[in-house]
Amino acid sequence: MPSNKCLSRWLAAFASATLLATAAHAAQNLRVAGNFSQNVKHVSVEQAFFDDLAGRSGVAVNVNYNPMDVVGVRAPDALRMLRAGAFDVMSVQIGMASRDDPFFEGIDVVGVATDMETLKASVDAYREALDRRLQARFNSKVLTLWPFGPQVFFCNKPIGSLDDLRGLRVRSFTPTMSALLDHFGATPVTLEFSEVYTALQRGVASCGVTSPTSANTGSWPEVTTHYVPLAVSGSVQGHFINLDTWKRFSPEERQRLEAAFRELEASLWDVAIKANGDATNCNTGAAACAEHKKFAMKRVELADADRQRLREAARKVTLPIWKKACNAVDPTCADTWNATVGKAAGLKIE
């Protein structure tokens, strides 16, 4: 029979091991800043996912989820807030956050991917490079990458061609989008989504660029008259997690979380592809409108020549501007882009 001294040591070791095991399985608390509350459909998908993240993943987590505007977060500040640990997980509008590092805008340079198939190939091609950069520069990791959907024009003035943008003030949200608008004679006005309705209503802007779904849920058709389905980008978003938070999970827990977030990503791609079709019908008063609020905007079909001009603008304007900005902080930017997005989209930065 063991001595009292040996037994005490054994009990102490057992208690210590038990405490460590309990701590390892204790629920992690996650502070999550989601999308803007006006993006009702996207927020509803996020809310349902995060409410059941523990059940979906089998990982013990307690999630405190709020849309970013509810907790006073501005979209351009997201990467810095993640790096600082202000939130554990954030829904990041990459185009707006890229002001902190132009490398990130490379995933969706305006004029490059103007259809969902090309955009999906571009996003997948850039994912690994973006994740490496995010980890190195902002102590964060990619969990999802997905688009709002085709970024098209909503105007309160008649638009018949790209030339009709000349002289108009148009809402923009990325540096290359501003460059494109300037190229066609418009004046870009940088606004967050939550600011656009009022800007259109008061004449601060004559047009706004967003997806059909976001415009519908944000009631833009109340303050615009002409819908121009010329997609200039996909407005790629992401859910990113702070690396310090990520490292608190075991390797097995990380695998389970990644699998769960792949499901979220797939759901949001589904919204981008399917929901935007119905939103387009509803924005323009079509009979096929089913799941969005019905309006009566005038649909404007631009000539193929305008679509070709957009493609040429990507080659001659937006890509060279992005290259200059990105190569200034990383001389390998253009080479990385050519080997990833450029290869997927059939474009090359010279």
DAGILIN-V216010 format. One record per pair of residues at least 24 apart in sequence whose ideal C-beta (glycine too) atoms are under 10 Angstrom apart, sorted by the first residue. I is the first residue (numbers start at 0). J is the second residue. If there is no record, write none. Layout:
i=<I,I>
j=<J,J>
//
This chain:
i=<23,23,23,23,23,24,24,24,24,25,25,26,26,26,26,26,26,27,27,27,27,27,27,27,27,27,27,27,27,28,28,28,28,28,28,29,29,29,29,29,29,29,29,29,29,29,29,30,30,30,30,30,30,30,30,30,30,30,30,30,30,31,31,31,31,31,31,31,31,31,31,31,31,31,31,31,32,32,32,32,32,32,32,32,32,32,32,32,32,32,32,32,32,32,32,32,33,33,33,33,33,33,33,33,33,33,33,33,33,34,34,34,34,34,34,34,34,34,34,34,34,34,34,35,35,35,35,35,35,35,35,35,35,35,35,35,35,36,36,36,36,36,36,36,37,37,37,37,37,37,37,37,37,37,38,38,38,38,38,38,38,38,38,38,38,38,38,38,39,39,39,39,39,39,39,40,40,40,40,40,40,40,40,40,40,40,41,41,41,41,41,41,41,41,41,41,41,41,41,41,42,42,42,42,42,43,43,44,44,44,44,44,44,45,45,45,45,45,47,47,48,48,48,48,48,48,48,48,49,49,49,51,52,52,52,52,52,53,54,55,55,55,55,55,55,55,56,56,56,56,56,56,56,56,56,56,56,57,57,57,57,57,57,58,58,58,58,58,58,58,58,58,59,59,60,60,60,60,60,62,62,63,64,64,66,66,67,67,67,67,68,68,68,73,73,74,74,74,74,74,74,75,75,75,75,77,77,77,77,78,78,78,78,78,78,78,79,80,80,80,81,81,81,81,81,81,81,81,81,81,82,82,82,82,82,82,82,82,83,83,83,84,84,84,84,84,84,85,86,86,86,86,87,87,87,87,87,87,87,87,88,88,88,88,88,88,88,88,88,88,88,89,89,89,89,89,89,89,90,90,90,90,90,90,90,90,91,91,91,91,91,91,91,91,91,91,91,92,92,92,92,92,92,92,92,92,93,93,93,93,93,93,93,93,93,93,94,94,94,94,94,94,94,94,94,94,94,94,95,95,95,95,95,95,95,95,96,96,96,96,96,97,97,97,97,97,97,98,98,98,99,99,100,100,100,100,100,100,100,100,101,101,101,101,101,101,101,101,101,101,101,101,101,101,102,102,102,102,102,102,102,102,102,102,102,102,102,102,102,103,103,103,103,103,103,103,103,103,104,104,104,104,104,104,104,104,104,104,105,105,105,105,105,105,105,105,105,105,105,105,105,105,105,106,106,106,106,106,106,106,106,106,107,107,107,107,107,107,107,107,107,107,107,107,107,108,108,108,108,108,108,108,108,108,108,108,108,108,108,108,108,108,108,108,108,109,109,109,109,109,109,109,109,109,109,109,109,109,109,109,109,109,109,109,109,109,109,109,110,110,110,110,110,110,110,110,110,110,110,110,110,110,110,110,110,110,110,110,111,111,111,111,111,111,111,111,111,111,111,111,111,111,111,111,111,111,112,112,112,112,112,112,112,112,112,112,112,112,113,113,113,113,113,113,113,113,113,113,113,113,113,114,114,114,115,115,115,115,115,115,115,115,115,116,117,117,117,117,117,117,118,118,118,118,118,118,118,118,118,118,118,118,118,118,119,119,119,119,119,119,119,119,120,120,120,120,120,120,121,121,121,121,121,121,121,121,121,121,122,122,122,122,122,122,122,122,122,123,123,123,124,124,124,124,124,124,124,124,125,125,125,125,125,125,125,125,126,126,127,128,128,128,128,128,128,128,129,129,129,129,129,130,130,131,132,132,132,133,133,133,133,134,134,134,136,136,137,137,137,138,138,138,138,138,139,139,139,139,139,139,139,139,140,140,140,140,140,140,140,140,140,140,141,141,141,141,141,141,141,142,142,142,142,142,142,142,142,142,142,142,142,143,143,143,143,143,143,143,143,143,143,143,143,143,143,144,144,144,144,144,144,144,144,145,145,145,145,145,145,145,145,145,145,145,145,145,145,145,146,146,146,146,146,146,146,146,146,146,146,146,147,147,147,147,147,147,147,147,147,147,147,147,147,147,147,148,148,148,148,148,148,148,148,148,148,148,148,148,148,148,148,148,148,148,149,149,149,149,149,149,149,149,149,149,149,149,149,149,149,149,150,150,150,150,150,150,150,150,150,150,150,150,150,151,151,151,151,151,151,151,151,151,151,151,151,151,151,151,151,152,152,152,152,152,152,152,152,152,152,152,152,152,152,152,153,153,153,153,153,153,153,153,153,153,153,153,153,153,153,153,153,153,153,153,153,153,153,154,154,154,154,154,154,154,154,154,154,154,154,154,154,155,155,155,155,155,155,155,155,155,155,155,155,156,156,156,156,156,157,157,157,157,158,158,158,158,158,158,158,158,158,158,159,159,159,159,159,159,159,160,160,160,160,160,160,160,160,161,161,161,161,161,161,161,161,161,161,161,162,162,163,163,163,163,163,164,164,164,166,167,167,167,168,168,168,168,168,168,168,168,169,169,169,169,169,170,170,170,170,170,170,170,170,170,170,170,170,171,171,171,171,171,172,172,172,172,172,173,173,173,173,173,173,174,174,174,174,175,175,175,175,175,175,175,175,175,175,176,176,176,176,176,177,177,178,178,178,178,178,178,178,178,179,179,179,179,179,179,179,179,179,180,180,180,181,181,182,182,182,182,182,182,182,182,183,183,183,183,183,192,192,192,193,195,195,195,196,196,196,197,198,199,208,208,209,210,210,210,210,210,210,210,211,211,211,211,211,211,211,211,211,211,211,212,212,212,212,212,212,212,212,212,212,212,212,212,213,213,214,214,214,214,214,214,214,215,215,215,215,215,215,215,215,215,215,215,215,215,215,216,216,216,216,218,218,219,219,219,220,220,220,220,220,220,220,220,220,220,220,221,221,221,223,223,223,223,224,224,224,224,225,225,225,225,226,226,226,226,226,226,226,226,227,227,227,227,227,227,227,228,228,228,228,228,228,228,228,229,229,229,229,229,229,230,230,230,231,231,231,231,232,232,233,234,235,236,236,236,237,238,238,238,310,313,313,314,314,314,314,318,318,318,318,319,319,321,322,322>
j=<59,247,248,249,252,58,59,249,252,59,61,53,58,59,60,61,62,53,58,59,60,61,62,87,244,247,248,252,256,60,61,62,63,87,244,53,60,61,62,63,64,86,87,88,240,241,244,61,62,63,64,65,70,84,85,86,87,88,89,241,244,60,62,63,64,65,66,67,70,86,87,88,89,90,238,240,63,64,65,66,67,68,69,70,71,72,77,80,81,85,86,87,88,89,90,91,64,65,66,67,68,69,70,72,86,88,89,90,238,66,67,68,74,89,90,91,92,147,192,213,236,238,267,66,67,68,69,72,74,90,92,191,192,193,213,216,217,65,66,67,68,69,193,216,66,68,192,193,195,196,213,216,217,218,66,68,90,147,192,193,209,210,212,213,216,217,236,270,66,212,213,215,216,217,291,212,213,215,216,267,270,274,275,278,290,291,66,90,145,147,210,212,213,216,236,266,267,270,271,274,66,67,69,90,216,216,270,263,266,267,269,270,274,90,238,263,266,267,263,266,143,238,259,260,262,263,266,267,88,238,263,259,88,256,259,260,263,259,259,255,256,258,259,260,262,263,248,252,253,254,255,256,257,258,259,260,262,251,252,255,256,258,259,248,249,251,252,253,254,255,256,259,248,252,87,248,252,256,259,87,88,87,88,90,90,193,91,92,191,193,191,192,193,191,193,98,172,191,192,193,236,99,172,189,191,137,139,237,239,103,133,136,137,138,139,239,137,137,139,241,133,137,138,139,140,239,240,241,242,244,133,136,137,138,139,241,242,243,137,138,241,138,139,241,242,243,244,241,239,240,241,244,139,239,240,241,243,244,245,247,139,140,142,143,238,239,240,241,244,245,260,139,142,237,238,239,240,241,142,143,145,236,237,238,239,267,133,137,139,141,143,144,235,236,237,238,239,147,172,173,191,192,234,235,236,237,129,133,144,146,173,234,235,236,237,239,150,171,172,173,174,175,176,232,233,234,235,236,172,173,174,189,191,192,234,236,137,173,236,237,239,173,174,175,321,324,325,173,174,189,136,137,132,133,136,137,324,325,328,329,173,174,175,320,321,322,323,324,325,326,327,328,329,332,128,129,132,133,136,321,324,325,326,328,329,331,332,335,336,129,132,133,136,137,173,235,237,325,173,174,175,176,232,235,317,321,324,325,129,132,175,318,321,322,325,332,333,335,336,339,340,341,348,144,146,232,233,235,237,336,339,340,144,146,150,173,175,176,231,232,233,234,235,236,340,173,174,175,176,178,179,232,313,317,318,320,321,322,325,336,340,341,344,346,348,150,171,173,174,175,176,177,178,179,180,208,231,232,233,234,309,312,313,316,317,318,320,321,175,176,178,179,182,230,231,232,308,309,310,311,312,313,314,315,316,317,318,346,175,231,232,233,309,310,313,314,317,318,321,336,340,341,343,344,345,346,146,149,230,231,232,233,235,313,340,343,344,346,149,150,151,229,230,231,232,233,306,309,310,313,344,149,230,233,146,148,149,230,233,268,271,272,275,272,233,340,343,344,345,346,145,146,148,149,230,232,233,234,235,268,271,340,343,344,144,145,146,233,268,271,272,343,339,340,342,343,344,345,233,235,336,339,340,341,342,343,344,346,146,233,235,237,264,268,339,340,343,339,340,343,336,338,339,340,341,342,343,344,235,335,336,338,339,340,341,343,237,339,339,331,332,335,336,338,339,340,235,237,239,335,339,237,239,335,329,332,335,237,239,240,242,239,242,245,328,329,239,241,242,241,242,243,244,245,237,239,240,241,242,243,244,245,238,239,240,241,242,244,245,246,253,257,237,238,239,240,257,260,264,237,238,239,240,245,256,257,259,260,261,263,264,236,237,238,239,257,260,261,262,263,264,265,266,267,268,235,236,237,238,239,264,267,268,233,234,235,236,237,238,263,264,265,266,267,268,269,270,271,210,232,233,234,235,236,267,268,270,271,272,275,192,209,210,211,212,213,232,233,234,235,236,267,270,271,275,209,210,211,212,213,230,233,234,267,268,270,271,272,273,274,275,276,278,279,209,210,211,212,228,229,230,231,232,233,234,271,272,275,276,279,176,207,208,209,210,211,213,229,230,231,232,233,234,207,208,209,210,211,214,226,227,228,229,230,231,232,275,279,282,206,207,208,209,214,223,225,226,227,228,229,230,231,299,301,195,199,204,205,206,207,208,209,211,213,214,215,217,219,220,222,223,224,225,226,227,282,296,199,204,205,206,207,208,223,224,225,226,227,296,297,299,199,200,202,204,205,206,207,219,222,223,224,225,205,206,223,224,225,224,225,297,299,205,206,224,225,226,227,229,297,299,301,225,227,299,300,301,302,305,227,229,299,301,302,304,305,308,185,227,229,301,302,304,305,306,308,309,312,305,308,206,225,227,299,301,205,206,227,205,204,205,206,198,199,202,203,204,205,206,207,204,205,206,207,208,194,195,198,199,203,204,205,206,207,208,209,219,204,206,207,208,231,207,208,209,232,234,208,231,232,234,317,321,317,320,321,324,231,232,312,313,316,317,318,320,321,324,208,231,232,234,317,317,320,312,316,317,318,319,320,321,324,208,231,232,309,312,313,316,317,320,206,208,231,316,320,308,309,311,312,315,316,317,320,305,308,309,312,316,217,219,234,217,219,222,223,221,222,223,222,222,223,232,234,234,234,270,271,274,275,278,279,274,275,276,277,278,279,280,281,282,283,291,270,271,273,274,275,276,277,278,279,281,282,290,291,275,278,275,278,279,282,291,294,296,274,275,277,278,279,280,281,282,288,290,291,292,293,294,274,278,291,292,292,294,282,294,296,278,281,282,283,284,291,292,293,294,295,296,292,294,296,282,294,296,297,294,295,296,297,296,297,298,299,279,282,283,294,296,297,298,299,296,297,298,299,300,301,305,275,279,282,283,298,299,300,301,299,300,301,305,306,309,275,306,309,309,312,313,317,313,317,271,271,271,264,267,271,264,263,264,267,346,344,346,346,347,348,349,346,347,348,349,348,349,348,348,349>
//
